[in-house]
């Protein structure tokens, strides 16, 4: 293993090639003959220092771009964590894996080619969709890695740390179709990558981002699209490329994707790893997130015309886990509606306690009668399936009665706490457009 102070991911190939050449030469009793490279790593370091010096030409342009690009971006995403964020994290981490199969991998590449997008951009679209669907919002800064070698092809054979962390900002507002969001993210990513030369430390200082030991600045999620692992061919030896887990986590969540190809070069699947902060996540939650990203990729690439709000983020595996492993409801394949489930409990235990609140108590018979009375009144007002009823009630027995009544009508309910700020209540009502309040 090499520390990042000395090497980056794209240095692996030339390093292993040099290792193999040296091994073969020493095995033959000769010294290896190296081809002198046109530049060395110190040349790159000097160029970078000069180009980013206060009087250099690059710094003002990059600073102006990123100041505007990340203005107003959220400093911390509202991620679905299992535990509250500690003030002083342990930095301990874990690793889980999932796999996108060959057929879905082919669909990913086909969709990317159709939109002029790289596989990374398709993965970014899927991750942005997943984060939005999990409640992280529609303004999503995510860290990614730029190789740092795009403008200097003579650096391809060098071993050193050229990579840079940058912040890609995705906008998922308006519930776009998956393909539409891909176009949106492609445009944004291309612009961001064209300005990737500003080191991350400079960016944090430029934006005066809040520095806290509790979280990574500017973005807490990392997305990386890795090159396929290759092992050096050493005469007389069988070698295998292995990437051991570090047991640490720099980000809350780090999503890493690696493509596999068959001997003919056809897509053979994508290995997905999720590195998670153990302070925040249980391993089972991280595994669910990995599986959910697979589900979003598969559905979005299969039908890019569907809106991201319609994508099933659970997927088959997640739904099976929810119903069979965690739930006590009907098994997958035997769906039931709420009124039928309620009626079954009512028949089995009509006088069992259904609602307890302070000194009040309703058994299932009393709850059923009260809910039926309200349900008939709602039906008389035209309430039925595919409609929303707003319930502006505090926590109370009446709230439970109202919820059951709305569900008996086949409608959906919107719970509005009367103590919410007026602006929030107005937004909720405008967003859901309830038929009845």
N, C-alpha and C positions, 0 to 999 in steps of 0.2 A: 504494500500500500504506500502511496505517496501523498504527502500533505499538499493541500492546495497552494501553499506558498511556493511550491516547486513545479506543480503540474496541474493541468486541467483535463477534462474528458477527452478532448480532441488530441491531446498529447499521447494517449495510450497507443494508437496505431504506430506512429513513428518510433516510440520507445520500444515496443515489442519487436518491430522490424529490426531495430538496431541490436536488440538482445539476441534475436535469432541469427543475424549475420555474424555477430561476435562469437556466438556459441559454435556455429558451423566452422568458422575459421579456427578457433582454438581446438576444436575436435580434430581438425586436419593438421594441427601442429603449426599453424601460421598465425600471425597477428592480423586482426581485421583491418581492411582497407576502407576507410570512410571517405565519402564524397563531401567535400567542403561545401557548406551551405552559403548562399549569397549573403545572408544576414544572420546575426546571432541574437539571442534574447536581450542582451544589454542594448543592442541597437533599437529594439522595439521600446524598451523602457525609456531610453533617452528621447525617442520620438514622442512618446506619450507625454512625458514631462514637459517637453517644449510646446506641444500643441495645446496642452491644457494649462499653460502658465497664465498668470493674470493678464499679460499683454499679448497672448497668442490669439490667433484668428478663430480658433474653434470654440473657446470657452464662452464668449458672448452669445454665439448662435445657439449652442446647446443649452445654455442657461435660460435664454428667452423661450425656447421651445418647451422645456420641462416645467418652467414656472407657469406657463399657460396650460399645459396639458394636464397637470395634476392639481390645478387650482380647485379648491372645494371638494377634493376627493375625501372619502371617509378615512379617518386615521385607523379605525379598527372595524373589521367586519363583524356582524352579528352572526357568528357561526353556531351550529347546533352542538354545543359541547356537553359533556356528561358532568363535568365538575367546574366550579367557579375558578377563574384564573387566579393563581396565587401571586402575591406581590413579588416573591422571589422564587422563580421556577427552578426546578432541579435540572432542566435540560434533558432529562431522560426521555427516550423515545422507543417506539416499537415499529414493526414493519409487517404489513399484510399484503397479500397478492390476490389478483384476479386476472382473468384472461378474456380477451375479445377473440372470438373464433375466426377462422380463416375467411368464412363467407362475409362476416361483418367487417373484417379487415379490408377485403376487396371492395366492399361498399364504401368504406371510409375513403379509400384512395380514389375511387371513381367519383364520389361527390367532390372531393378536393380538386381533382382535375377539371371537373365541369365548372367550378367556380374560380379556377385559377388560384387555388389556395393550397398551402402546404398541409401535410398531415398534422403538424403542430397546430395550425389554425383551426382545423376541424376539432382537435382535442380541446383547444381553448374554448371553442363554441359550446362543446358538450359540458365542460366544467362550469362555464358561466351559467348555462341552463340549470345545471344541478344546484349551484349555489343559490340562484334566484328561487328555485322551487323549494329549497330548504329554509327560506326566510332570510337570506343574507342581504336582500335588497336588489336593486337594479343597477347600482353604480358599484362596479366590482374591480378594485385594483388587485392585481395578481402579479407576483414576482415571476420572472422568467430569466433564462440565461442566454446571453448573446455570446457567440464564440469569440468575437474580437479579432477575427482573422479575415473578415469579408473583404476589406480593402487592401489586404497585403498578402497576395497569393504566395509570395516567397517565404511566408512563415509556415507553410503547410508541414514542412519537415521538422519544425522546431519543437522541442520539449520545453514547456514553460507555462506560466499561468497568464493566458490572454483573456479568458472569459470575464464577463461582467454581468452583474445582476442589474436588471432594469425592471421597471414597473409598467405593466401593460394594463390599460384601463378599458373595461368592457361596459357597454351600455345595453342592457336588456329590456329597457322600458318599452311599453306598448304591446307586450306579448307578441313579438314578431314570430314568423315562421322560422323553423330551424335554418333553412337555406338563406332566408333574409338576414338572420343574425350572423350567419357565417360571412356574408358579404360585408356586413357592418364591421365585424371583428377583423376581417382581412384588411380592410382599408385602414383601420386604426393600428393594427399590428405593423403593417408596412411602414407607416409614418413613424411609429415608435422605434422600430428597428433601424430606421435610417438615422436616428439620433442616439444610437446606443453607446457612443464613445464616452459619455460622461460617467466616470466611476460612481458606484453606488454611494460611497461615502461622501463624495462631492454633492450628490443629489440630496442626501439627507440634510447636509449643511445648508445647501441652497434654499430648500423649502422650510428650513427651521422646524423640521418635524420633531414632534415630542419624542424624546428618548426615554425609554422606560425599561428596566430589567425584566418587566413582566411580559413584554411582547416585542416582536420584530417591528421595526419602524416602517411606515408607509403601507405595508401589505403583510398579511400573516399566512398567506397561502402561496405555495410555490408550484409551478407547472414546468416540467422538463420533458423533452422528447429525446431519448437517448439513442446513440448509434448502437447497432447490434454488437453484442459481445463477441470478440474473436480471440482465439488462443494462438500463441505462436507455434509454428511448426518446427520442432526441434528433433533432429535425427536421433532415433533410438529411444525417444521418450513419447509418452502419451500425455498430452496437456489438455487442461480444461480451464476455461475462463470462469472465475467465481468472483462475485462481488459480495463480500461478507457485510452483514449489517453492522452499523457503528454503535448502536445502542443509545444514540443521541438524536435530538431533533432540533434543528435550527428554526423551524417554522411550526405553527400550529398543525398544519397539514402540508405535506409535500407529495404531489402526484407526479409519478415518473412513468413514462410510457416507453416501451422498447419494441420495435417491430421485429418480426421474424419472417424469413422468406425460405421457400423450398429450394432445392438444388437448381431449379429452372428460373428462379427469381420471382416466382408468383407469391402473393401475400399468403402467409401461413399463420397469422395471428398476431396479436399485440399483447405483450405481457405488461400488466399494470401493477405498480407497487405504490402503496400509500404509506409514507412515513408519518407517524403521528406523535404529538407531544403526550407523553404518558400522564402528565399533570392534568390534562384536559379530557382525554378520551380513554374509554375502555377498548380493548382489542376488538370486541364484537361490534362496536359502533364504527370503528375504522374499517373493519371488513365490510360492513354494510355500505359505507361510503364508496369503497372500491367497487363493489358489485353494482351500486347505483350508477356509477360513472359508466360502467359497461352497458347497463340497460339504456342509458340516455344516448350513448354513442350508437348502439344498435338501432334504436328506433329513429333517431334523428337522421342517420345516414340512409335508412331504408325508406323513409318518407319525409324528405326535407320540406315538404309543403305544409306539414302540420305545425301548428303553433306550439311554442315551447310550453305553454300552460296546459296543453293536452297530453304531453308526454308522460307516460307512467314511470315515475322515478323509482318505484319499488322494483319493477321487473318481476319476472317469474320466480326467481330465487328469493327475492325479498318478500314477495307476497306469500310464498309458501312458508317462509320463516315466520311471518307475522301471524298467519292463520293456524299453522300446524304446530310450531314450536312454542310460540308465545301466547297465542290466543286460545280461548276455550269456546269459541264460536263454531259455526258450521265449517266443515272441512272445505278445502278448495274444490270448486266444481258444484257445490250445493249452496248457492246464494240464498239469502232470506232478507226480507224487508223488516224494518223496525216494528211496525204494528203486529206482524206475525210473531216476532220474538217476544214482544211485550205480552201478547195474548197467551203465549205458552207459559211464561212465568206466572201470569195472573191465574191461569188454570191450576198450576202446580202448587202455588202458595198464595191464595187470595188474601189472607190476613197477615202475611209477613210484612215487616216494616219496609216500606219503599222509600220514604223521605223522612229524615230526621233533621230538624233545624231548631236550635235552641230548645224551647219547650214544646215545639210543635211536632206532631207525628202523623204521617199518613200511611196506611197500609196500601197494598196494591189495588184493592177494590175501591178505596176512597180516591186514590190517585186516578184510577181509570174513569170513575164517574165524573170527577172534576175536569179531567182533560177532555172527556167526550162532550161535556157541555160547552166548553170553549171551542172545541173543534167544529161543532155544528154551527156556531156563530161565525167562525172563520169561513167555513164552506159557503155559508149564506152570502158572504161578501165576495165570493168568487175565488177564494184561495184554493190552490191545488198544486199538482206536480209542476216542477220547473219554475216555481215562484219563490220569492224570498219574503219572509216576515221579520221585521225588526222588533226585538224585544228589549225595550228600554226599562229594565227592572234591576234593582239591586239583588244581591244574593238573598234568596228567600224561598219558601215553599211555593209561592206563586210563580217564581221563575221556572221551577221544575215542571209545574203543571202546564205552563205556557209552552215549554220546549216539547213535552210529550204531545200536546194538542197540535202543534204545528207539524210534527212528524206524522201524526195520525192522518193529517190532511195530504200527506205526500209532498209537502213543501219543505224548504230549507229555512233555518232560522239564523238571524244575525243578532248576536248578543251585544248589546250596547250598554255599557256601564254608565249610569247617569252622572257619575263623578268624573268621567272623562272630560278633558278640555273641549270647549264648544267647537274649536277648529277641527279636532280629531273626529268628533261625532259627525260634523258636517261632511268631512271627507268620506267617512265610512258609508254614510247614507247616499252620497253622490256616487260612490264607487259601486255599491251593490244594487242601488235602485230598487229598494223593497216595494212590493205591491201593497203592503200594509204595515203600519207601525203601531 
